[in-house]
Amino acid sequence: MKSLPLIVGALVVGVAITPVRAAPIENPIAVFSGLDKVTGRIISFDVYINETVQFGALRVTPRTCLTQPPTEEPNTMVFAEVDEITLDSHIRRIFTGWMFAASPGLNAVDHPVYDVWLKDCALASSVEPPPGFQDDKYAQDPLGIIERPEGWVGMPRPKPFRAAPEVDETPPDLIED
């Protein structure tokens, strides 16, 4: 019976040190890099979630792009589907799964002519969203971690930077005793 408090104490300590993980942040844009092995060119391209973009003979479609909040260990991942357009114009799925930005070689698309890997997830892009894209589904603040309740009023924007007034740098006259 003396061991019961030890077991209960160990369980309480085990629960107390279990880390609490924040939910990942969904982002509307996946940022990929692609290598054309024939020309040696590497390009970066933004793809909206559920949009299909063609890179060479590959068609890349991200289904979700997740990042961890700033309070967590960095981990950026995308669930993507990659299809190849064959020489006889057939579409063949060559990849379905998770890609991780921290380990680009782990689940990158390795094709005889093209390689594709995840670089990052983003909240905004210079690329126009596809028709019917629901941008309001995703976080709109820069960190992507704030859920705004109904009637929320944001903080005023910071004032533009103003340079400090100039300081006279001539040394003062020395006063002798």
ZADO-1210 file (C-alpha; in nm, 4 decimals, padded with zeros to 6 digits):
<atoms>
<atom x="00.0000" y="00.0000" z="00.0000" code="MET" pos="1"/>
<atom x="00.3023" y="00.2301" z="00.0490" code="LYS" pos="2"/>
<atom x="00.3747" y="00.2141" z="-00.3237" code="SER" pos="3"/>
<atom x="00.0359" y="00.3642" z="-00.4163" code="LEU" pos="4"/>
<atom x="00.1405" y="00.7248" z="-00.3315" code="PRO" pos="5"/>
<atom x="00.4583" y="00.6741" z="-00.5352" code="LEU" pos="6"/>
<atom x="00.2598" y="00.5550" z="-00.8369" code="ILE" pos="7"/>
<atom x="00.0114" y="00.8424" z="-00.8062" code="VAL" pos="8"/>
<atom x="00.3004" y="01.0877" z="-00.7625" code="GLY" pos="9"/>
<atom x="00.4764" y="00.9508" z="-01.0703" code="ALA" pos="10"/>
<atom x="00.1571" y="00.9828" z="-01.2730" code="LEU" pos="11"/>
<atom x="00.1077" y="01.3435" z="-01.1600" code="VAL" pos="12"/>
<atom x="00.4688" y="01.4285" z="-01.2468" code="VAL" pos="13"/>
<atom x="00.4316" y="01.2549" z="-01.5843" code="GLY" pos="14"/>
<atom x="00.1215" y="01.4575" z="-01.6626" code="VAL" pos="15"/>
<atom x="00.2817" y="01.7797" z="-01.5434" code="ALA" pos="16"/>
<atom x="00.5819" y="01.7509" z="-01.7744" code="ILE" pos="17"/>
<atom x="00.3890" y="01.6457" z="-02.0838" code="THR" pos="18"/>
<atom x="00.4270" y="01.9325" z="-02.3315" code="PRO" pos="19"/>
<atom x="00.1147" y="02.0974" z="-02.4654" code="VAL" pos="20"/>
<atom x="00.1301" y="02.1344" z="-02.8411" code="ARG" pos="21"/>
<atom x="-00.0414" y="02.4177" z="-03.0216" code="ALA" pos="22"/>
<atom x="-00.2481" y="02.3392" z="-03.3266" code="ALA" pos="23"/>
<atom x="-00.0676" y="02.3937" z="-03.6575" code="PRO" pos="24"/>
<atom x="-00.1546" y="02.6998" z="-03.8644" code="ILE" pos="25"/>
<atom x="-00.3203" y="02.6451" z="-04.2030" code="GLU" pos="26"/>
<atom x="-00.1776" y="02.8668" z="-04.4748" code="ASN" pos="27"/>
<atom x="-00.3381" y="02.9486" z="-04.8095" code="PRO" pos="28"/>
<atom x="-00.0165" y="02.9253" z="-05.0137" code="ILE" pos="29"/>
<atom x="00.2581" y="02.6653" z="-05.0498" code="ALA" pos="30"/>
<atom x="00.5946" y="02.7854" z="-05.1778" code="VAL" pos="31"/>
<atom x="00.7808" y="02.5229" z="-05.3794" code="PHE" pos="32"/>
<atom x="01.1182" y="02.5124" z="-05.5494" code="SER" pos="33"/>
<atom x="01.1683" y="02.3233" z="-05.8705" code="GLY" pos="34"/>
<atom x="01.4846" y="02.2082" z="-06.0440" code="LEU" pos="35"/>
<atom x="01.4975" y="02.1504" z="-06.4174" code="ASP" pos="36"/>
<atom x="01.7856" y="01.9044" z="-06.4447" code="LYS" pos="37"/>
<atom x="01.8326" y="01.9685" z="-06.8171" code="VAL" pos="38"/>
<atom x="01.8897" y="02.3434" z="-06.7897" code="THR" pos="39"/>
<atom x="02.0089" y="02.3460" z="-06.4288" code="GLY" pos="40"/>
<atom x="01.7618" y="02.6215" z="-06.3425" code="ARG" pos="41"/>
<atom x="01.5970" y="02.6362" z="-06.0009" code="ILE" pos="42"/>
<atom x="01.2787" y="02.8385" z="-05.9740" code="ILE" pos="43"/>
<atom x="01.0500" y="02.9151" z="-05.6839" code="SER" pos="44"/>
<atom x="00.6753" y="02.9169" z="-05.7377" code="PHE" pos="45"/>
<atom x="00.3714" y="02.9864" z="-05.5202" code="ASP" pos="46"/>
<atom x="00.0691" y="02.7575" z="-05.5382" code="VAL" pos="47"/>
<atom x="-00.2634" y="02.8227" z="-05.3664" code="TYR" pos="48"/>
<atom x="-00.4203" y="02.5335" z="-05.1768" code="ILE" pos="49"/>
<atom x="-00.6188" y="02.3010" z="-05.4100" code="ASN" pos="50"/>
<atom x="-00.4826" y="02.4840" z="-05.7156" code="GLU" pos="51"/>
<atom x="-00.2827" y="02.2910" z="-05.9760" code="THR" pos="52"/>
<atom x="00.0292" y="02.4479" z="-06.1235" code="VAL" pos="53"/>
<atom x="00.2375" y="02.2967" z="-06.3996" code="GLN" pos="54"/>
<atom x="00.6153" y="02.2871" z="-06.3653" code="PHE" pos="55"/>
<atom x="00.7651" y="02.1335" z="-06.6774" code="GLY" pos="56"/>
<atom x="00.5920" y="01.7983" z="-06.7246" code="ALA" pos="57"/>
<atom x="00.4756" y="01.7927" z="-06.3619" code="LEU" pos="58"/>
<atom x="00.1464" y="01.9149" z="-06.2188" code="ARG" pos="59"/>
<atom x="00.1697" y="02.0125" z="-05.8491" code="VAL" pos="60"/>
<atom x="-00.1428" y="02.0381" z="-05.6292" code="THR" pos="61"/>
<atom x="-00.1037" y="02.1200" z="-05.2581" code="PRO" pos="62"/>
<atom x="-00.3993" y="02.0101" z="-05.0432" code="ARG" pos="63"/>
<atom x="-00.2916" y="02.1696" z="-04.7135" code="THR" pos="64"/>
<atom x="00.0106" y="02.3699" z="-04.5987" code="CYS" pos="65"/>
<atom x="00.0794" y="02.3770" z="-04.2261" code="LEU" pos="66"/>
<atom x="00.3259" y="02.5671" z="-04.0099" code="THR" pos="67"/>
<atom x="00.3793" y="02.5657" z="-03.6367" code="GLN" pos="68"/>
<atom x="00.3090" y="02.8784" z="-03.4280" code="PRO" pos="69"/>
<atom x="00.6161" y="03.0835" z="-03.3307" code="PRO" pos="70"/>
<atom x="00.6016" y="02.9326" z="-02.9810" code="THR" pos="71"/>
<atom x="00.6672" y="02.5830" z="-03.1183" code="GLU" pos="72"/>
<atom x="00.9622" y="02.4186" z="-03.2882" code="GLU" pos="73"/>
<atom x="00.9636" y="02.5245" z="-03.6561" code="PRO" pos="74"/>
<atom x="00.7998" y="02.2647" z="-03.8773" code="ASN" pos="75"/>
<atom x="00.6545" y="02.3452" z="-04.2176" code="THR" pos="76"/>
<atom x="00.4776" y="02.0724" z="-04.4111" code="MET" pos="77"/>
<atom x="00.2484" y="02.0299" z="-04.7084" code="VAL" pos="78"/>
<atom x="00.0296" y="01.7461" z="-04.8232" code="PHE" pos="79"/>
<atom x="00.0637" y="01.7476" z="-05.1998" code="ALA" pos="80"/>
<atom x="-00.0159" y="01.5484" z="-05.5094" code="GLU" pos="81"/>
<atom x="00.2169" y="01.5522" z="-05.8079" code="VAL" pos="82"/>
<atom x="00.1200" y="01.4168" z="-06.1479" code="ASP" pos="83"/>
<atom x="00.3376" y="01.3636" z="-06.4528" code="GLU" pos="84"/>
<atom x="00.2179" y="01.4357" z="-06.8035" code="ILE" pos="85"/>
<atom x="00.3683" y="01.1562" z="-07.0111" code="THR" pos="86"/>
<atom x="00.4867" y="01.1860" z="-07.3710" code="LEU" pos="87"/>
<atom x="00.1647" y="01.0238" z="-07.4914" code="ASP" pos="88"/>
<atom x="-00.0402" y="01.2908" z="-07.3012" code="SER" pos="89"/>
<atom x="-00.1535" y="01.0647" z="-07.0190" code="HIS" pos="90"/>
<atom x="-00.1537" y="01.1883" z="-06.6612" code="ILE" pos="91"/>
<atom x="00.0158" y="00.9583" z="-06.4121" code="ARG" pos="92"/>
<atom x="00.0318" y="01.0197" z="-06.0357" code="ARG" pos="93"/>
<atom x="00.3941" y="00.9994" z="-05.9215" code="ILE" pos="94"/>
<atom x="00.3644" y="01.1379" z="-05.5678" code="PHE" pos="95"/>
<atom x="00.1016" y="01.1721" z="-05.2971" code="THR" pos="96"/>
<atom x="00.2089" y="01.2547" z="-04.9448" code="GLY" pos="97"/>
<atom x="00.3687" y="01.4932" z="-04.7008" code="TRP" pos="98"/>
<atom x="00.6678" y="01.7105" z="-04.7833" code="MET" pos="99"/>
<atom x="00.8694" y="01.8773" z="-04.5086" code="PHE" pos="100"/>
<atom x="01.0597" y="02.2027" z="-04.5589" code="ALA" pos="101"/>
<atom x="01.3146" y="02.1099" z="-04.2912" code="ALA" pos="102"/>
<atom x="01.3983" y="01.7833" z="-04.4729" code="SER" pos="103"/>
<atom x="01.3646" y="01.8537" z="-04.8458" code="PRO" pos="104"/>
<atom x="01.5308" y="01.5270" z="-04.9454" code="GLY" pos="105"/>
<atom x="01.2996" y="01.3150" z="-04.7304" code="LEU" pos="106"/>
<atom x="00.9853" y="01.3359" z="-04.9453" code="ASN" pos="107"/>
<atom x="01.0796" y="01.5541" z="-05.2389" code="ALA" pos="108"/>
<atom x="00.9553" y="01.4610" z="-05.5832" code="VAL" pos="109"/>
<atom x="01.2477" y="01.2980" z="-05.7601" code="ASP" pos="110"/>
<atom x="01.1798" y="01.2758" z="-06.1324" code="HIS" pos="111"/>
<atom x="01.4304" y="01.1958" z="-06.4107" code="PRO" pos="112"/>
<atom x="01.4037" y="01.5536" z="-06.5428" code="VAL" pos="113"/>
<atom x="01.2443" y="01.7591" z="-06.2616" code="TYR" pos="114"/>
<atom x="01.2728" y="01.7792" z="-05.8841" code="ASP" pos="115"/>
<atom x="01.0160" y="01.9593" z="-05.6669" code="VAL" pos="116"/>
<atom x="01.0405" y="02.0283" z="-05.2941" code="TRP" pos="117"/>
<atom x="00.8663" y="02.2451" z="-05.0341" code="LEU" pos="118"/>
<atom x="01.0334" y="02.5679" z="-04.9276" code="LYS" pos="119"/>
<atom x="00.7710" y="02.7317" z="-04.7078" code="ASP" pos="120"/>
<atom x="00.4066" y="02.8178" z="-04.6508" code="CYS" pos="121"/>
<atom x="00.2821" y="03.1738" z="-04.6913" code="ALA" pos="122"/>
<atom x="-00.0150" y="03.3938" z="-04.6052" code="LEU" pos="123"/>
<atom x="00.0210" y="03.6226" z="-04.9060" code="ALA" pos="124"/>
<atom x="00.1653" y="03.6106" z="-05.2556" code="SER" pos="125"/>
<atom x="00.2184" y="03.8364" z="-05.5536" code="SER" pos="126"/>
<atom x="00.0378" y="03.5676" z="-05.7565" code="VAL" pos="127"/>
<atom x="-00.3357" y="03.6259" z="-05.7976" code="GLU" pos="128"/>
<atom x="-00.5546" y="03.3628" z="-05.6283" code="PRO" pos="129"/>
<atom x="-00.7510" y="03.1282" z="-05.8530" code="PRO" pos="130"/>
<atom x="-01.1199" y="03.2089" z="-05.9139" code="PRO" pos="131"/>
<atom x="-01.3393" y="03.1111" z="-05.6206" code="GLY" pos="132"/>
<atom x="-01.0503" y="03.0818" z="-05.3731" code="PHE" pos="133"/>
<atom x="-01.1791" y="03.1390" z="-05.0173" code="GLN" pos="134"/>
<atom x="-00.9056" y="03.3487" z="-04.8599" code="ASP" pos="135"/>
<atom x="-01.1180" y="03.4331" z="-04.5531" code="ASP" pos="136"/>
<atom x="-01.0802" y="03.0703" z="-04.4364" code="LYS" pos="137"/>
<atom x="-00.7159" y="03.1362" z="-04.3470" code="TYR" pos="138"/>
<atom x="-00.5579" y="03.3528" z="-04.0793" code="ALA" pos="139"/>
<atom x="-00.5049" y="03.7106" z="-04.1903" code="GLN" pos="140"/>
<atom x="-00.2599" y="03.8365" z="-03.9289" code="ASP" pos="141"/>
<atom x="00.1150" y="03.8144" z="-03.9975" code="PRO" pos="142"/>
<atom x="00.1739" y="03.5388" z="-03.7419" code="LEU" pos="143"/>
<atom x="-00.1432" y="03.3514" z="-03.8322" code="GLY" pos="144"/>
<atom x="-00.2213" y="03.2576" z="-03.4733" code="ILE" pos="145"/>
<atom x="-00.4910" y="03.4994" z="-03.3603" code="ILE" pos="146"/>
<atom x="-00.8552" y="03.3992" z="-03.3796" code="GLU" pos="147"/>
<atom x="-01.0572" y="03.7181" z="-03.3911" code="ARG" pos="148"/>
<atom x="-01.3911" y="03.7179" z="-03.2098" code="PRO" pos="149"/>
<atom x="-01.6968" y="03.8916" z="-03.3506" code="GLU" pos="150"/>
<atom x="-01.6731" y="04.2707" z="-03.3103" code="GLY" pos="151"/>
<atom x="-01.2940" y="04.2609" z="-03.2780" code="TRP" pos="152"/>
<atom x="-01.1183" y="04.5936" z="-03.3292" code="VAL" pos="153"/>
<atom x="-00.7507" y="04.5817" z="-03.4150" code="GLY" pos="154"/>
<atom x="-00.4719" y="04.7875" z="-03.2684" code="MET" pos="155"/>
<atom x="-00.3955" y="05.1096" z="-03.4545" code="PRO" pos="156"/>
<atom x="-00.1156" y="05.0811" z="-03.7040" code="ARG" pos="157"/>
<atom x="00.2220" y="05.2112" z="-03.5875" code="PRO" pos="158"/>
<atom x="00.3142" y="05.5593" z="-03.7013" code="LYS" pos="159"/>
<atom x="00.5682" y="05.5842" z="-03.9802" code="PRO" pos="160"/>
<atom x="00.9303" y="05.5875" z="-03.8754" code="PHE" pos="161"/>
<atom x="01.0696" y="05.9320" z="-03.8080" code="ARG" pos="162"/>
<atom x="01.4397" y="05.9950" z="-03.7839" code="ALA" pos="163"/>
<atom x="01.5681" y="06.1203" z="-03.4502" code="ALA" pos="164"/>
<atom x="01.6506" y="06.4891" z="-03.4375" code="PRO" pos="165"/>
<atom x="02.0047" y="06.5764" z="-03.5195" code="GLU" pos="166"/>
<atom x="02.2388" y="06.6046" z="-03.2240" code="VAL" pos="167"/>
<atom x="02.5151" y="06.8600" z="-03.2045" code="ASP" pos="168"/>
<atom x="02.8304" y="06.6505" z="-03.1869" code="GLU" pos="169"/>
<atom x="03.0770" y="06.9278" z="-03.1107" code="THR" pos="170"/>
<atom x="03.2393" y="06.8605" z="-02.7735" code="PRO" pos="171"/>
<atom x="03.1456" y="07.1025" z="-02.4968" code="PRO" pos="172"/>
<atom x="03.4097" y="07.3414" z="-02.3664" code="ASP" pos="173"/>
<atom x="03.6097" y="07.1903" z="-02.0852" code="LEU" pos="174"/>
<atom x="03.5773" y="07.3637" z="-01.7532" code="ILE" pos="175"/>
<atom x="03.9016" y="07.3804" z="-01.5633" code="GLU" pos="176"/>
<atom x="03.9162" y="07.3918" z="-01.1831" code="ASP" pos="177"/>
</atoms>
